[in-house]
Amino acid sequence: MSNTTEPDPTQGPLAEFAALRAEIERRSNHQHNLIALQITSAGTLFAFAMSSGGRSALLLILPVTSYMLTARYISYYYGIRLVADYISLVLSPRVGGSLGWEDWRQENLHRHYDRALTMVNPLYIVFPGTALLALLTTLWFALGSDGRSFGWFGAIGFGGAWLLGGTLSGLSLRLILQITKQYRTVNRTAAVII
């Protein structure tokens, strides 16, 4: 007579849950690192460009880097949402619905965040706000405050770079608005549920 015990069918899903929560934490840490990189690089570039009026055109790099970091930040956001949805919709039912963190978080989100946080999201300032400030600063210098003249080719190059920066800043703003809108929708839905 063998005394074998049946394996617990919840062990696999629970191990998967632990791995997925670690993945969410990793992606969240990457988001924080992207914010720190944006703030550090913007501050450094502004300091270097403002140390001499002739360097103000270097600020046109900021809208490009801001857009790239915004896009990366958003990709991590959607990765986190995807993992959270998988935990809630696929994994939790496999263990009898006992993995309730994602569902609880969705339902109680409105209790833990002030409305002002969703209206004045710091991401607006960190990514597209920094790029817009760089564009306005370069435009101010280009319009003659430092007494330089671009010439035709310089003016065309500056104008093209400025328009590209404006377009990328608009795209950054659109990406941030998109996730903020989703947050507000989830927040309102959670308030109705409770």
N, C-alpha and C positions, 0 to 999 in steps of 0.2 A: 504494500500500500504506500503510494507516494504522497507526501504532504506538500504539494506545490500550491502556492497561492496564486490566485488570478491577479494579473497586473492591473493596477488602478488605471482605468481609462482616462482619468483626468490628468495624469502626470504629464503626458505629451502636450496637451493644450496649455497646462500651467507653465511648463518649460518654454513653450513658444511665447506665451504672454510675457514672461520675464525678459526674453530676448527682444521682443517688440518694444517693451517699455524702455529697454536700454537703447534701442534704435531711436526712439522719440527723444530721449535725453541727449543722445549724440547730435541729432539734428538741431535740437534747441541750442545746444552749446555752440554749434557752428553759426547759428543765427546771431548769437551774442558776440561771437568773434568778428562777424562781418560788420556789425554796428561799431565795434571798437576800431576796426580797420578803417572804416569810413570816417569816423571822427578824427582819428589820428592822421590819416593821410590828408584830409581836408585842412586841418589845422596847420600841418607842416607846409603844404603847398601854398596856403594863404600867407603864412609867415615869410616864406621864401619869395613869393611873387611881390609882396608889398614892401620887401626890404629895398627894392629898387623899382622905380616906376617903369623902367624898360622891360621888366619881366612880367607885367600884368597879363600878357597873352598866354602865359603858362596856365593860367586859371581855366582856360578852355579845355584842359584835360579833365577837370572835375566833372562836368556833365557826362562824359564818356565813362569814367570810372564809377560814378554814382549809379548810372544805369546798369552797368555790369554787376555791381554789388547788390542793387535792388533786385535784379532778375534772379540772382543766386539766392537771396534771402527769401523771395517768393517761392522758388522751387523747393527750398527746405520747408516752408510753410505747408505747401501742398503735399509734400512727402509725409509730414507729421499728420496731417488730416487723413491721408490715405491709410496710414498705419492705425490711427485711432478708429477709423470707420471699420477696418478689418477686425480689430479687437471687439468692437461693439456688435457688429453684424454677423461675423463668422465664428470667431473664437469663443465668445461668451456663450452662445447657444450650445456649443459642444461640451460645456461643463455645467449645463443646467442654468445658465444665466447668472452664475455667481461672480462673473467678472464685471461688476457694475460701475467701475470707475468712470469710464468714458460716458456712459449714460447719465450718471450722477452729475458729472462735470457739465454736460450740455444743459441739463435741467436746472442747475443751480448757478450758472455762470453770472446771471444778472445780480445775484446777491453779493458777489465778491468784487465787482468792478464798478466804479463810479461812472456815470454817464459821461462826465467830462473827459474821461480817459478815451472813450470811443470817439468823441467829437474832436478833440485836439490830440490826435495820436502823434507821439514823438517821431514816428517814422516819416511823417510829412516833412519835418524839419531836417532830420538826419540825412535823408536821401535826396528827394527833389528840392527841398529848401536850400540845401547847400549848393546844389548845382545852379539854382536860380540866382543865388547870391553871387556866385562866381560869374555868371553871365552878365548880371547887372554891373558888377565891378569892372569887368573887361570893357563893357560898353561905355561906362563912364570915362575910363582912361582913353579909350579909342576916340571919343568925341572931343578930345583936346585938352584934358586936364593936365597931361604930362607934356604937351607941346610937340608930340611926334607926328610925323606925317607918314602914312603907309605907302603912298603911291598907288597906282591902279592895281597892280598885281597883288600888292599887300592888302589892299582894301577888299578885293575879290576873295582872296584866301581867308582873310579875317571874317568877312561876311558869311562865307560858306561854312567855316568852322563854327561860327556863332549860331547859324541856323541849324546845323547838325546838333549842337549842344542844346538848343531850345527844343528840338524834336525829341531828343533822348530824355530831356527833363520832363517833357510832357508824358512820354511813355512811362517813366518812373512814377510819376504822379498817378497815372492810370492804374498801374499795378497795385500801388498802395491803396488807392480808392477801392479797387476790386476786393481785396481781402478785408478792408474795413467794412464795406457794405455787407459782405458775408457774415462778419462778426455781428453787426447790428441785426441782421435777419435772424441769426441763431439766438441772439440775446432776446429779441422780441418774442420769438417762438417759445423760448424757455419760460418767459414771463407768463405767457398764455397758458402753458401746460400746468404751471403751479398755480 
